[in-house]
Amino acid sequence: MATLGKFLVKWIIMILIIGVYVVFRDIIGWDEDLNWSRFAEFSALGTLGLFLLAVYSNKKAG
């Protein structure tokens, strides 16, 4: 159960970092040319990478 808690904390931190990044871009005015579909694709790719890392890493839980 502690492993699940650590996993959820990592996901929450990742979501907060993405949110801060989006707000930062909005504040400094970079959002006019932001391609949201490309951002979503990179976010999905990063999520897939984290999933594969979590599933296939050598560290065993327990």
N, C-alpha and C positions, 0 to 999 in steps of 0.2 A: 504494500500500500504506500510505503514511503517513496518507492520508485515512481508511482503514478503521480504523487504530489510534486516530485521534482520535475517530471515531464510537463505537468500543467503549468508550473512556474515558468519553465522555459518558453512555453507557448505564449503565456501572458506577456512575458518580457518581449518576445518577438513581435507580438501585435502592438504593444506600446511603442516599440522602436519604429515600426512602420507608420503608426499614427503621428509620431513626432516628426518623422521625415516628411510626411504629406503636409503637416501644418507649417513646417519650416519652409518648404517650397512655396506654399501659399503666401507666407509673410514676406518673403523676399521677392515675390513676383515671378517665379519660374513656372507657374502653373499654366500660363497662356499656351505654351507649346507642348505641354505634357500629354503624351499619348497614353491614355488610361488603359487601353487594351494591351499595350506592350507592358505596362506596369503590372497588370493582372497576370500576364503570361510569365513574367519573371518571378512574381510572388508564388505562382503555382509551381514553377520549376524549383524554387527554393524550398517550398513545402515538400515536394517530392524528394529532394536531396536530404532534408532532415529526416523524413520517414525512412529512407533507405539507410541512412547512417544509424538510426535508432534500431532498425531491425537487424542489420548485418554487422554491427560493430562486434568486436571480440569480447567486450566486457559483458560478463554474465550478471544478471540480476540475482540478488539473494545473497 
